[in-house]
Amino acid sequence: MSTDTGTNNKGIRWLQLFILLLLLAVFAAIIMLGRYQQFSDSALDIPGQEILYSVPPGSSLNKLAHDLHARNIIQYPRLLILLGRQMDAARRLQAGEYILQQGLTPRTLLEQLVEGKVNQYELTLIEGHSFREMLQRIHADPVLVHTLSDETDTGIMELLGRPGQHPEGRFLPDTYYFTRGMTDVEFLARAMRAMSDRLTIEWEQREEGLPLKSADEALILASIVEKETGAVEERPIIAGVFVRRLQKGMRLQTDPTVIYGMGDSFDGNIRKRDLLNDTPYNTYTRAGLPPTPIAMPGADAIRAVLHPAKGKSLYFVSMGEGRHYFSATLKQHNLAVDKFQKKKKGIKLPPSGHL
């Protein structure tokens, strides 16, 4: 009896020990599960309001976790690894620059890295800028990878797959978003495609009866309209003036083309001798359109040229502050020039309009 009793007591003690260990294991698991859940959805320790964090190509989940731990952004790297495996994120992390903001959790961080929500930079190409002015903005951008140095305009267009094409006006003014690593040539190619696509769409929807033989001619005229006015509402009116002049065989006689033809010799003033000096771009001495655009026209200017305002006006003169006075006759135009340009007193004119 004593032997059996001792054996039974020993068995009971082992059972009690097993149950105790099991309870401890369950308790530990509950604690770990709670810590894991708390870790997964608690805010990261982001210094300041936000930081820029880079994930190099080929980064593993393990490397990511320990790097964040080394930066004191997370406390438990193993829990991030566990979470990443649970979310099937280990093999789907995307390289790039990310903005880590206050309130970001390990879970939302991994979602961001899997979805590739990388930091975007922006660069705006400005309406009316010349090709050279555009290049200066691109060269000055601190994020783009600069590969262009001494390339000529011809060389740049060859790099872009457009050998023999003049670069002026071939890039759409807009705000472009890009990620770190994009080269200047890639950026230019993107802006060039955007202009080509926009011009194609607008040309296909053009009005009938325009004195324009091709989309390229529309681009040239749009660049002139762009340089003549910054007022969006005036662009169709000015486009209408130029369209009617072309239809009547009149010269465009627009100063921006003369200035473009003067090149580096332009000092801010146009003199009578400049208007008489014949260049391929002087629309005072030559009929029709100049050989190329003279600037980057925006989508509004292109649309205005292909949908010009109706009317009878054939002339316009600046009234200052970006506005123009429109006239249907040369006599009225000359009076407007005396009033607004020569500042003569006592001249009365009817209200400006495109008639």
SEGUNU-430648 format. One record per residue (C-alpha): residue number from 1; residue in one letter; chain; x, y, z negated. Coordinates in nm, 3 decimals. Example, Ala and Ser with C-alpha at 12.3 -4.5 7.8 and 13.67 -1.06 7.14 Angstrom:
! SEGUNU-430648
<n = 1; res = a; chain = A; px = 1.230; py = -0.450; pz = -0.780>
<n = 2; res = s; chain = A; px = 1.367; py = -0.106; pz = -0.714>
//
This chain:
! SEGUNU-430648
<n = 1; res = m; chain = A; px = 0.000; py = 0.000; pz = 0.000>
<n = 2; res = s; chain = A; px = 0.271; py = 0.248; pz = -0.089>
<n = 3; res = t; chain = A; px = 0.441; py = 0.192; pz = 0.244>
<n = 4; res = d; chain = A; px = 0.123; py = 0.251; pz = 0.438>
<n = 5; res = t; chain = A; px = 0.043; py = 0.557; pz = 0.232>
<n = 6; res = g; chain = A; px = 0.390; py = 0.702; pz = 0.291>
<n = 7; res = t; chain = A; px = 0.361; py = 0.634; pz = 0.660>
<n = 8; res = n; chain = A; px = 0.021; py = 0.800; pz = 0.676>
<n = 9; res = n; chain = A; px = 0.145; py = 1.104; pz = 0.485>
<n = 10; res = k; chain = A; px = 0.443; py = 1.133; pz = 0.720>
<n = 11; res = g; chain = A; px = 0.213; py = 1.113; pz = 1.021>
<n = 12; res = i; chain = A; px = -0.010; py = 1.379; pz = 0.874>
<n = 13; res = r; chain = A; px = 0.288; py = 1.607; pz = 0.816>
<n = 14; res = w; chain = A; px = 0.405; py = 1.561; pz = 1.175>
<n = 15; res = l; chain = A; px = 0.053; py = 1.636; pz = 1.298>
<n = 16; res = q; chain = A; px = 0.036; py = 1.943; pz = 1.080>
<n = 17; res = l; chain = A; px = 0.376; py = 2.053; pz = 1.209>
<n = 18; res = f; chain = A; px = 0.265; py = 1.997; pz = 1.569>
<n = 19; res = i; chain = A; px = -0.053; py = 2.193; pz = 1.513>
<n = 20; res = l; chain = A; px = 0.147; py = 2.472; pz = 1.350>
<n = 21; res = l; chain = A; px = 0.392; py = 2.484; pz = 1.638>
<n = 22; res = l; chain = A; px = 0.104; py = 2.476; pz = 1.885>
<n = 23; res = l; chain = A; px = -0.065; py = 2.763; pz = 1.704>
<n = 24; res = l; chain = A; px = 0.261; py = 2.955; pz = 1.700>
<n = 25; res = a; chain = A; px = 0.305; py = 2.892; pz = 2.071>
<n = 26; res = v; chain = A; px = -0.050; py = 3.004; pz = 2.144>
<n = 27; res = f; chain = A; px = -0.003; py = 3.308; pz = 1.922>
<n = 28; res = a; chain = A; px = 0.324; py = 3.390; pz = 2.096>
<n = 29; res = a; chain = A; px = 0.157; py = 3.344; pz = 2.435>
<n = 30; res = i; chain = A; px = -0.123; py = 3.576; pz = 2.333>
<n = 31; res = i; chain = A; px = 0.131; py = 3.835; pz = 2.219>
<n = 32; res = m; chain = A; px = 0.327; py = 3.798; pz = 2.543>
<n = 33; res = l; chain = A; px = 0.010; py = 3.814; pz = 2.752>
<n = 34; res = g; chain = A; px = -0.097; py = 4.129; pz = 2.571>
<n = 35; res = r; chain = A; px = 0.247; py = 4.280; pz = 2.615>
<n = 36; res = y; chain = A; px = 0.246; py = 4.180; pz = 2.982>
<n = 37; res = q; chain = A; px = -0.095; py = 4.334; pz = 3.043>
<n = 38; res = q; chain = A; px = 0.000; py = 4.645; pz = 2.852>
<n = 39; res = f; chain = A; px = 0.327; py = 4.672; pz = 3.046>
<n = 40; res = s; chain = A; px = 0.156; py = 4.623; pz = 3.383>
<n = 41; res = d; chain = A; px = -0.084; py = 4.912; pz = 3.338>
<n = 42; res = s; chain = A; px = 0.114; py = 5.152; pz = 3.118>
<n = 43; res = a; chain = A; px = 0.275; py = 5.462; pz = 3.264>
<n = 44; res = l; chain = A; px = 0.639; py = 5.441; pz = 3.364>
<n = 45; res = d; chain = A; px = 0.886; py = 5.661; pz = 3.183>
<n = 46; res = i; chain = A; px = 0.938; py = 5.913; pz = 3.464>
<n = 47; res = p; chain = A; px = 1.175; py = 6.197; pz = 3.375>
<n = 48; res = g; chain = A; px = 1.007; py = 6.527; pz = 3.454>
<n = 49; res = q; chain = A; px = 0.699; py = 6.544; pz = 3.673>
<n = 50; res = e; chain = A; px = 0.839; py = 6.328; pz = 3.950>
<n = 51; res = i; chain = A; px = 1.160; py = 6.183; pz = 4.088>
<n = 52; res = l; chain = A; px = 1.276; py = 6.076; pz = 4.433>
<n = 53; res = y; chain = A; px = 1.362; py = 5.707; pz = 4.426>
<n = 54; res = s; chain = A; px = 1.533; py = 5.522; pz = 4.710>
<n = 55; res = v; chain = A; px = 1.485; py = 5.154; pz = 4.787>
<n = 56; res = p; chain = A; px = 1.773; py = 5.040; pz = 5.012>
<n = 57; res = p; chain = A; px = 1.704; py = 4.792; pz = 5.295>
<n = 58; res = g; chain = A; px = 1.719; py = 4.432; pz = 5.175>
<n = 59; res = s; chain = A; px = 1.648; py = 4.517; pz = 4.810>
<n = 60; res = s; chain = A; px = 1.514; py = 4.226; pz = 4.604>
<n = 61; res = l; chain = A; px = 1.252; py = 4.238; pz = 4.331>
<n = 62; res = n; chain = A; px = 1.517; py = 4.133; pz = 4.079>
<n = 63; res = k; chain = A; px = 1.751; py = 4.417; pz = 4.184>
<n = 64; res = l; chain = A; px = 1.465; py = 4.666; pz = 4.176>
<n = 65; res = a; chain = A; px = 1.362; py = 4.563; pz = 3.825>
<n = 66; res = h; chain = A; px = 1.710; py = 4.585; pz = 3.678>
<n = 67; res = d; chain = A; px = 1.782; py = 4.916; pz = 3.853>
<n = 68; res = l; chain = A; px = 1.465; py = 5.069; pz = 3.707>
<n = 69; res = h; chain = A; px = 1.563; py = 4.930; pz = 3.368>
<n = 70; res = a; chain = A; px = 1.913; py = 5.080; pz = 3.397>
<n = 71; res = r; chain = A; px = 1.752; py = 5.419; pz = 3.469>
<n = 72; res = n; chain = A; px = 1.530; py = 5.379; pz = 3.160>
<n = 73; res = i; chain = A; px = 1.217; py = 5.391; pz = 3.375>
<n = 74; res = i; chain = A; px = 1.094; py = 5.048; pz = 3.259>
<n = 75; res = q; chain = A; px = 1.165; py = 4.864; pz = 2.935>
<n = 76; res = y; chain = A; px = 1.117; py = 4.502; pz = 3.040>
<n = 77; res = p; chain = A; px = 1.266; py = 4.409; pz = 3.378>
<n = 78; res = r; chain = A; px = 1.156; py = 4.046; pz = 3.347>
<n = 79; res = l; chain = A; px = 0.795; py = 4.154; pz = 3.311>
<n = 80; res = l; chain = A; px = 0.821; py = 4.356; pz = 3.632>
<n = 81; res = i; chain = A; px = 0.965; py = 4.051; pz = 3.808>
<n = 82; res = l; chain = A; px = 0.677; py = 3.840; pz = 3.675>
<n = 83; res = l; chain = A; px = 0.423; py = 4.101; pz = 3.785>
<n = 84; res = g; chain = A; px = 0.583; py = 4.124; pz = 4.128>
<n = 85; res = r; chain = A; px = 0.559; py = 3.750; pz = 4.176>
<n = 86; res = q; chain = A; px = 0.198; py = 3.748; pz = 4.062>
<n = 87; res = m; chain = A; px = 0.121; py = 4.023; pz = 4.318>
<n = 88; res = d; chain = A; px = 0.320; py = 3.841; pz = 4.589>
<n = 89; res = a; chain = A; px = 0.532; py = 4.153; pz = 4.624>
<n = 90; res = a; chain = A; px = 0.878; py = 3.996; pz = 4.605>
<n = 91; res = r; chain = A; px = 0.918; py = 3.952; pz = 4.982>
<n = 92; res = r; chain = A; px = 0.711; py = 4.250; pz = 5.090>
<n = 93; res = l; chain = A; px = 0.901; py = 4.541; pz = 4.939>
<n = 94; res = q; chain = A; px = 0.962; py = 4.810; pz = 5.201>
<n = 95; res = a; chain = A; px = 1.278; py = 5.016; pz = 5.206>
<n = 96; res = g; chain = A; px = 1.263; py = 5.393; pz = 5.199>
<n = 97; res = e; chain = A; px = 1.236; py = 5.700; pz = 4.979>
<n = 98; res = y; chain = A; px = 0.950; py = 5.713; pz = 4.734>
<n = 99; res = i; chain = A; px = 0.819; py = 5.983; pz = 4.504>
<n = 100; res = l; chain = A; px = 0.762; py = 5.838; pz = 4.157>
<n = 101; res = q; chain = A; px = 0.520; py = 6.064; pz = 3.971>
<n = 102; res = q; chain = A; px = 0.400; py = 6.087; pz = 3.614>
<n = 103; res = g; chain = A; px = 0.120; py = 5.838; pz = 3.551>
<n = 104; res = l; chain = A; px = 0.260; py = 5.574; pz = 3.786>
<n = 105; res = t; chain = A; px = 0.238; py = 5.221; pz = 3.640>
<n = 106; res = p; chain = A; px = 0.441; py = 4.909; pz = 3.727>
<n = 107; res = r; chain = A; px = 0.138; py = 4.776; pz = 3.913>
<n = 108; res = t; chain = A; px = 0.078; py = 5.092; pz = 4.118>
<n = 109; res = l; chain = A; px = 0.452; py = 5.122; pz = 4.176>
<n = 110; res = l; chain = A; px = 0.468; py = 4.778; pz = 4.335>
<n = 111; res = e; chain = A; px = 0.156; py = 4.855; pz = 4.540>
<n = 112; res = q; chain = A; px = 0.327; py = 5.169; pz = 4.667>
<n = 113; res = l; chain = A; px = 0.643; py = 4.980; pz = 4.761>
<n = 114; res = v; chain = A; px = 0.449; py = 4.701; pz = 4.934>
<n = 115; res = e; chain = A; px = 0.233; py = 4.946; pz = 5.132>
<n = 116; res = g; chain = A; px = 0.539; py = 5.147; pz = 5.229>
<n = 117; res = k; chain = A; px = 0.404; py = 5.480; pz = 5.106>
<n = 118; res = v; chain = A; px = 0.739; py = 5.646; pz = 5.157>
<n = 119; res = n; chain = A; px = 0.814; py = 6.011; pz = 5.106>
<n = 120; res = q; chain = A; px = 0.737; py = 6.222; pz = 5.412>
<n = 121; res = y; chain = A; px = 0.932; py = 6.530; pz = 5.517>
<n = 122; res = e; chain = A; px = 0.793; py = 6.793; pz = 5.749>
<n = 123; res = l; chain = A; px = 0.925; py = 7.024; pz = 6.016>
<n = 124; res = t; chain = A; px = 0.714; py = 7.276; pz = 6.206>
<n = 125; res = l; chain = A; px = 0.780; py = 7.372; pz = 6.568>
<n = 126; res = i; chain = A; px = 0.646; py = 7.723; pz = 6.617>
<n = 127; res = e; chain = A; px = 0.422; py = 7.834; pz = 6.902>
<n = 128; res = g; chain = A; px = 0.595; py = 8.073; pz = 7.138>
<n = 129; res = h; chain = A; px = 0.947; py = 7.970; pz = 7.045>
<n = 130; res = s; chain = A; px = 1.193; py = 7.900; pz = 7.322>
<n = 131; res = f; chain = A; px = 1.375; py = 7.570; pz = 7.359>
<n = 132; res = r; chain = A; px = 1.688; py = 7.721; pz = 7.206>
<n = 133; res = e; chain = A; px = 1.496; py = 7.864; pz = 6.910>
<n = 134; res = m; chain = A; px = 1.338; py = 7.523; pz = 6.857>
<n = 135; res = l; chain = A; px = 1.679; py = 7.355; pz = 6.860>
<n = 136; res = q; chain = A; px = 1.803; py = 7.598; pz = 6.596>
<n = 137; res = r; chain = A; px = 1.520; py = 7.491; pz = 6.363>
<n = 138; res = i; chain = A; px = 1.599; py = 7.125; pz = 6.424>
<n = 139; res = h; chain = A; px = 1.973; py = 7.175; pz = 6.370>
<n = 140; res = a; chain = A; px = 1.900; py = 7.353; pz = 6.041>
<n = 141; res = d; chain = A; px = 1.683; py = 7.076; pz = 5.901>
<n = 142; res = p; chain = A; px = 1.868; py = 6.909; pz = 5.610>
<n = 143; res = v; chain = A; px = 1.698; py = 6.569; pz = 5.639>
<n = 144; res = l; chain = A; px = 1.716; py = 6.480; pz = 6.009>
<n = 145; res = v; chain = A; px = 2.022; py = 6.285; pz = 6.119>
<n = 146; res = h; chain = A; px = 2.206; py = 6.521; pz = 6.351>
<n = 147; res = t; chain = A; px = 2.355; py = 6.356; pz = 6.658>
<n = 148; res = l; chain = A; px = 2.343; py = 6.652; pz = 6.897>
<n = 149; res = s; chain = A; px = 2.642; py = 6.883; pz = 6.897>
<n = 150; res = d; chain = A; px = 2.763; py = 7.033; pz = 7.224>
<n = 151; res = e; chain = A; px = 2.507; py = 6.876; pz = 7.456>
<n = 152; res = t; chain = A; px = 2.374; py = 7.101; pz = 7.731>
<n = 153; res = d; chain = A; px = 2.003; py = 7.136; pz = 7.802>
<n = 154; res = t; chain = A; px = 2.055; py = 6.898; pz = 8.093>
<n = 155; res = g; chain = A; px = 2.233; py = 6.648; pz = 7.871>
<n = 156; res = i; chain = A; px = 1.958; py = 6.659; pz = 7.609>
<n = 157; res = m; chain = A; px = 1.689; py = 6.590; pz = 7.867>
<n = 158; res = e; chain = A; px = 1.893; py = 6.298; pz = 7.998>
<n = 159; res = l; chain = A; px = 1.906; py = 6.156; pz = 7.645>
<n = 160; res = l; chain = A; px = 1.528; py = 6.192; pz = 7.630>
<n = 161; res = g; chain = A; px = 1.481; py = 6.003; pz = 7.954>
<n = 162; res = r; chain = A; px = 1.381; py = 6.310; pz = 8.158>
<n = 163; res = p; chain = A; px = 1.686; py = 6.376; pz = 8.378>
<n = 164; res = g; chain = A; px = 1.651; py = 6.680; pz = 8.599>
<n = 165; res = q; chain = A; px = 1.356; py = 6.827; pz = 8.408>
<n = 166; res = h; chain = A; px = 1.384; py = 7.175; pz = 8.259>
<n = 167; res = p; chain = A; px = 1.333; py = 7.151; pz = 7.880>
<n = 168; res = e; chain = A; px = 1.145; py = 7.476; pz = 7.827>
<n = 169; res = g; chain = A; px = 0.788; py = 7.428; pz = 7.710>
<n = 170; res = r; chain = A; px = 0.808; py = 7.047; pz = 7.707>
<n = 171; res = f; chain = A; px = 0.764; py = 7.009; pz = 7.330>
<n = 172; res = l; chain = A; px = 0.436; py = 7.057; pz = 7.147>
<n = 173; res = p; chain = A; px = 0.439; py = 7.312; pz = 6.864>
<n = 174; res = d; chain = A; px = 0.301; py = 7.139; pz = 6.558>
<n = 175; res = t; chain = A; px = 0.393; py = 7.023; pz = 6.208>
<n = 176; res = y; chain = A; px = 0.559; py = 6.683; pz = 6.226>
<n = 177; res = y; chain = A; px = 0.604; py = 6.444; pz = 5.934>
<n = 178; res = f; chain = A; px = 0.894; py = 6.201; pz = 5.926>
<n = 179; res = t; chain = A; px = 1.098; py = 5.986; pz = 5.692>
<n = 180; res = r; chain = A; px = 1.465; py = 6.011; pz = 5.608>
<n = 181; res = g; chain = A; px = 1.678; py = 5.843; pz = 5.873>
<n = 182; res = m; chain = A; px = 1.505; py = 5.990; pz = 6.179>
<n = 183; res = t; chain = A; px = 1.753; py = 6.143; pz = 6.426>
<n = 184; res = d; chain = A; px = 1.716; py = 6.476; pz = 6.600>
<n = 185; res = v; chain = A; px = 1.682; py = 6.298; pz = 6.935>
<n = 186; res = e; chain = A; px = 1.402; py = 6.078; pz = 6.798>
<n = 187; res = f; chain = A; px = 1.229; py = 6.388; pz = 6.664>
<n = 188; res = l; chain = A; px = 1.257; py = 6.563; pz = 7.001>
<n = 189; res = a; chain = A; px = 1.124; py = 6.255; pz = 7.180>
<n = 190; res = r; chain = A; px = 0.822; py = 6.252; pz = 6.951>
<n = 191; res = a; chain = A; px = 0.745; py = 6.621; pz = 7.014>
<n = 192; res = m; chain = A; px = 0.793; py = 6.569; pz = 7.387>
<n = 193; res = r; chain = A; px = 0.548; py = 6.275; pz = 7.393>
<n = 194; res = a; chain = A; px = 0.300; py = 6.484; pz = 7.196>
<n = 195; res = m; chain = A; px = 0.315; py = 6.762; pz = 7.457>
<n = 196; res = s; chain = A; px = 0.287; py = 6.518; pz = 7.745>
<n = 197; res = d; chain = A; px = -0.018; py = 6.351; pz = 7.589>
<n = 198; res = r; chain = A; px = -0.186; py = 6.682; pz = 7.505>
<n = 199; res = l; chain = A; px = -0.124; py = 6.827; pz = 7.851>
<n = 200; res = t; chain = A; px = -0.262; py = 6.514; pz = 8.019>
<n = 201; res = i; chain = A; px = -0.581; py = 6.524; pz = 7.812>
<n = 202; res = e; chain = A; px = -0.639; py = 6.895; pz = 7.868>
<n = 203; res = w; chain = A; px = -0.564; py = 6.875; pz = 8.241>
<n = 204; res = e; chain = A; px = -0.816; py = 6.594; pz = 8.288>
<n = 205; res = q; chain = A; px = -1.084; py = 6.811; pz = 8.123>
<n = 206; res = r; chain = A; px = -1.002; py = 7.131; pz = 8.315>
<n = 207; res = e; chain = A; px = -1.259; py = 7.351; pz = 8.482>
<n = 208; res = e; chain = A; px = -1.303; py = 7.332; pz = 8.857>
<n = 209; res = g; chain = A; px = -1.173; py = 7.599; pz = 9.089>
<n = 210; res = l; chain = A; px = -0.860; py = 7.701; pz = 8.901>
<n = 211; res = p; chain = A; px = -0.567; py = 7.831; pz = 9.110>
<n = 212; res = l; chain = A; px = -0.339; py = 7.571; pz = 8.953>
<n = 213; res = k; chain = A; px = -0.206; py = 7.278; pz = 9.154>
<n = 214; res = s; chain = A; px = -0.077; py = 7.064; pz = 8.869>
<n = 215; res = a; chain = A; px = -0.058; py = 7.018; pz = 8.494>
<n = 216; res = d; chain = A; px = 0.294; py = 7.162; pz = 8.511>
<n = 217; res = e; chain = A; px = 0.160; py = 7.486; pz = 8.655>
<n = 218; res = a; chain = A; px = -0.097; py = 7.495; pz = 8.373>
<n = 219; res = l; chain = A; px = 0.189; py = 7.454; pz = 8.124>
<n = 220; res = i; chain = A; px = 0.377; py = 7.746; pz = 8.282>
<n = 221; res = l; chain = A; px = 0.077; py = 7.977; pz = 8.268>
<n = 222; res = a; chain = A; px = -0.003; py = 7.865; pz = 7.912>
<n = 223; res = s; chain = A; px = 0.348; py = 7.962; pz = 7.802>
<n = 224; res = i; chain = A; px = 0.290; py = 8.313; pz = 7.939>
<n = 225; res = v; chain = A; px = -0.044; py = 8.342; pz = 7.760>
<n = 226; res = e; chain = A; px = 0.126; py = 8.221; pz = 7.441>
<n = 227; res = k; chain = A; px = 0.387; py = 8.496; pz = 7.462>
<n = 228; res = e; chain = A; px = 0.133; py = 8.767; pz = 7.547>
<n = 229; res = t; chain = A; px = -0.085; py = 8.730; pz = 7.238>
<n = 230; res = g; chain = A; px = -0.088; py = 8.566; pz = 6.897>
<n = 231; res = a; chain = A; px = -0.464; py = 8.618; pz = 6.860>
<n = 232; res = v; chain = A; px = -0.642; py = 8.291; pz = 6.924>
<n = 233; res = e; chain = A; px = -0.964; py = 8.460; pz = 7.036>
<n = 234; res = e; chain = A; px = -0.778; py = 8.666; pz = 7.300>
<n = 235; res = r; chain = A; px = -0.608; py = 8.375; pz = 7.470>
<n = 236; res = p; chain = A; px = -0.900; py = 8.272; pz = 7.695>
<n = 237; res = i; chain = A; px = -0.952; py = 8.638; pz = 7.789>
<n = 238; res = i; chain = A; px = -0.587; py = 8.691; pz = 7.885>
<n = 239; res = a; chain = A; px = -0.587; py = 8.357; pz = 8.063>
<n = 240; res = g; chain = A; px = -0.889; py = 8.479; pz = 8.261>
<n = 241; res = v; chain = A; px = -0.700; py = 8.792; pz = 8.365>
<n = 242; res = f; chain = A; px = -0.407; py = 8.588; pz = 8.495>
<n = 243; res = v; chain = A; px = -0.631; py = 8.334; pz = 8.670>
<n = 244; res = r; chain = A; px = -0.817; py = 8.611; pz = 8.854>
<n = 245; res = r; chain = A; px = -0.491; py = 8.779; pz = 8.953>
<n = 246; res = l; chain = A; px = -0.362; py = 8.451; pz = 9.096>
<n = 247; res = q; chain = A; px = -0.689; py = 8.396; pz = 9.283>
<n = 248; res = k; chain = A; px = -0.665; py = 8.746; pz = 9.436>
<n = 249; res = g; chain = A; px = -0.296; py = 8.707; pz = 9.526>
<n = 250; res = m; chain = A; px = -0.194; py = 8.977; pz = 9.278>
<n = 251; res = r; chain = A; px = 0.138; py = 8.955; pz = 9.097>
<n = 252; res = l; chain = A; px = 0.111; py = 8.864; pz = 8.731>
<n = 253; res = q; chain = A; px = 0.335; py = 9.154; pz = 8.621>
<n = 254; res = t; chain = A; px = 0.386; py = 9.024; pz = 8.269>
<n = 255; res = d; chain = A; px = 0.675; py = 9.147; pz = 8.055>
<n = 256; res = p; chain = A; px = 0.754; py = 8.816; pz = 7.876>
<n = 257; res = t; chain = A; px = 0.860; py = 8.657; pz = 8.205>
<n = 258; res = v; chain = A; px = 1.095; py = 8.949; pz = 8.274>
<n = 259; res = i; chain = A; px = 1.244; py = 8.915; pz = 7.926>
<n = 260; res = y; chain = A; px = 1.298; py = 8.542; pz = 7.975>
<n = 261; res = g; chain = A; px = 1.471; py = 8.606; pz = 8.307>
<n = 262; res = m; chain = A; px = 1.703; py = 8.859; pz = 8.142>
<n = 263; res = g; chain = A; px = 1.839; py = 8.591; pz = 7.909>
<n = 264; res = d; chain = A; px = 2.100; py = 8.709; pz = 7.660>
<n = 265; res = s; chain = A; px = 2.114; py = 9.057; pz = 7.815>
<n = 266; res = f; chain = A; px = 1.777; py = 9.146; pz = 7.661>
<n = 267; res = d; chain = A; px = 1.840; py = 9.389; pz = 7.375>
<n = 268; res = g; chain = A; px = 1.484; py = 9.439; pz = 7.259>
<n = 269; res = n; chain = A; px = 1.382; py = 9.694; pz = 7.521>
<n = 270; res = i; chain = A; px = 1.260; py = 9.662; pz = 7.879>
<n = 271; res = r; chain = A; px = 1.364; py = 9.944; pz = 8.108>
<n = 272; res = k; chain = A; px = 1.241; py = 10.035; pz = 8.455>
<n = 273; res = r; chain = A; px = 1.554; py = 9.888; pz = 8.608>
<n = 274; res = d; chain = A; px = 1.476; py = 9.557; pz = 8.436>
<n = 275; res = l; chain = A; px = 1.132; py = 9.547; pz = 8.597>
<n = 276; res = l; chain = A; px = 1.294; py = 9.608; pz = 8.936>
<n = 277; res = n; chain = A; px = 1.577; py = 9.358; pz = 8.889>
<n = 278; res = d; chain = A; px = 1.472; py = 9.049; pz = 9.080>
<n = 279; res = t; chain = A; px = 1.511; py = 8.714; pz = 8.902>
<n = 280; res = p; chain = A; px = 1.319; py = 8.388; pz = 8.953>
<n = 281; res = y; chain = A; px = 1.118; py = 8.484; pz = 8.641>
<n = 282; res = n; chain = A; px = 1.039; py = 8.845; pz = 8.729>
<n = 283; res = t; chain = A; px = 0.664; py = 8.847; pz = 8.797>
<n = 284; res = y; chain = A; px = 0.683; py = 9.215; pz = 8.892>
<n = 285; res = t; chain = A; px = 0.902; py = 9.136; pz = 9.193>
<n = 286; res = r; chain = A; px = 0.772; py = 8.787; pz = 9.274>
<n = 287; res = a; chain = A; px = 0.424; py = 8.653; pz = 9.336>
<n = 288; res = g; chain = A; px = 0.282; py = 8.346; pz = 9.171>
<n = 289; res = l; chain = A; px = 0.412; py = 8.164; pz = 8.867>
<n = 290; res = p; chain = A; px = 0.772; py = 8.152; pz = 8.747>
<n = 291; res = p; chain = A; px = 0.959; py = 7.825; pz = 8.810>
<n = 292; res = t; chain = A; px = 0.931; py = 7.691; pz = 8.453>
<n = 293; res = p; chain = A; px = 0.754; py = 7.768; pz = 8.127>
<n = 294; res = i; chain = A; px = 0.907; py = 8.052; pz = 7.927>
<n = 295; res = a; chain = A; px = 0.826; py = 7.918; pz = 7.579>
<n = 296; res = m; chain = A; px = 0.643; py = 7.643; pz = 7.392>
<n = 297; res = p; chain = A; px = 0.269; py = 7.695; pz = 7.434>
<n = 298; res = g; chain = A; px = 0.038; py = 7.558; pz = 7.169>
<n = 299; res = a; chain = A; px = -0.272; py = 7.351; pz = 7.233>
<n = 300; res = d; chain = A; px = -0.494; py = 7.662; pz = 7.213>
<n = 301; res = a; chain = A; px = -0.302; py = 7.838; pz = 7.489>
<n = 302; res = i; chain = A; px = -0.313; py = 7.529; pz = 7.713>
<n = 303; res = r; chain = A; px = -0.686; py = 7.495; pz = 7.656>
<n = 304; res = a; chain = A; px = -0.738; py = 7.866; pz = 7.725>
<n = 305; res = v; chain = A; px = -0.564; py = 7.843; pz = 8.063>
<n = 306; res = l; chain = A; px = -0.774; py = 7.545; pz = 8.166>
<n = 307; res = h; chain = A; px = -1.096; py = 7.705; pz = 8.034>
<n = 308; res = p; chain = A; px = -1.041; py = 8.078; pz = 8.092>
<n = 309; res = a; chain = A; px = -1.299; py = 8.336; pz = 7.993>
<n = 310; res = k; chain = A; px = -1.521; py = 8.466; pz = 8.274>
<n = 311; res = g; chain = A; px = -1.521; py = 8.832; pz = 8.362>
<n = 312; res = k; chain = A; px = -1.382; py = 9.101; pz = 8.592>
<n = 313; res = s; chain = A; px = -1.085; py = 9.237; pz = 8.397>
<n = 314; res = l; chain = A; px = -0.755; py = 9.235; pz = 8.584>
<n = 315; res = y; chain = A; px = -0.540; py = 9.438; pz = 8.344>
<n = 316; res = f; chain = A; px = -0.467; py = 9.462; pz = 7.975>
<n = 317; res = v; chain = A; px = -0.246; py = 9.673; pz = 7.754>
<n = 318; res = s; chain = A; px = -0.143; py = 9.638; pz = 7.391>
<n = 319; res = m; chain = A; px = -0.332; py = 9.855; pz = 7.142>
<n = 320; res = g; chain = A; px = -0.098; py = 9.749; pz = 6.860>
<n = 321; res = e; chain = A; px = -0.144; py = 9.502; pz = 6.576>
<n = 322; res = g; chain = A; px = -0.167; py = 9.214; pz = 6.822>
<n = 323; res = r; chain = A; px = -0.478; py = 9.341; pz = 7.003>
<n = 324; res = h; chain = A; px = -0.528; py = 9.436; pz = 7.369>
<n = 325; res = y; chain = A; px = -0.748; py = 9.663; pz = 7.575>
<n = 326; res = f; chain = A; px = -0.886; py = 9.503; pz = 7.893>
<n = 327; res = s; chain = A; px = -0.970; py = 9.689; pz = 8.215>
<n = 328; res = a; chain = A; px = -1.129; py = 9.594; pz = 8.545>
<n = 329; res = t; chain = A; px = -0.977; py = 9.878; pz = 8.748>
<n = 330; res = l; chain = A; px = -0.628; py = 10.019; pz = 8.782>
<n = 331; res = k; chain = A; px = -0.760; py = 10.368; pz = 8.707>
<n = 332; res = q; chain = A; px = -0.904; py = 10.258; pz = 8.375>
<n = 333; res = h; chain = A; px = -0.589; py = 10.062; pz = 8.298>
<n = 334; res = n; chain = A; px = -0.368; py = 10.365; pz = 8.359>
<n = 335; res = l; chain = A; px = -0.581; py = 10.568; pz = 8.121>
<n = 336; res = a; chain = A; px = -0.547; py = 10.292; pz = 7.862>
<n = 337; res = v; chain = A; px = -0.168; py = 10.295; pz = 7.907>
<n = 338; res = d; chain = A; px = -0.166; py = 10.672; pz = 7.853>
<n = 339; res = k; chain = A; px = -0.376; py = 10.636; pz = 7.539>
<n = 340; res = f; chain = A; px = -0.218; py = 10.334; pz = 7.372>
<n = 341; res = q; chain = A; px = 0.138; py = 10.329; pz = 7.504>
<n = 342; res = k; chain = A; px = 0.216; py = 10.694; pz = 7.575>
<n = 343; res = k; chain = A; px = 0.001; py = 10.814; pz = 7.282>
<n = 344; res = k; chain = A; px = -0.167; py = 11.090; pz = 7.481>
<n = 345; res = k; chain = A; px = -0.448; py = 11.269; pz = 7.301>
<n = 346; res = g; chain = A; px = -0.806; py = 11.331; pz = 7.413>
<n = 347; res = i; chain = A; px = -0.844; py = 11.021; pz = 7.632>
<n = 348; res = k; chain = A; px = -1.186; py = 10.857; pz = 7.604>
<n = 349; res = l; chain = A; px = -1.234; py = 10.499; pz = 7.710>
<n = 350; res = p; chain = A; px = -1.532; py = 10.265; pz = 7.705>
<n = 351; res = p; chain = A; px = -1.519; py = 9.981; pz = 7.452>
<n = 352; res = s; chain = A; px = -1.255; py = 9.722; pz = 7.539>
<n = 353; res = g; chain = A; px = -1.390; py = 9.400; pz = 7.679>
<n = 354; res = h; chain = A; px = -1.324; py = 9.138; pz = 7.940>
<n = 355; res = l; chain = A; px = -1.637; py = 9.244; pz = 8.128>
//
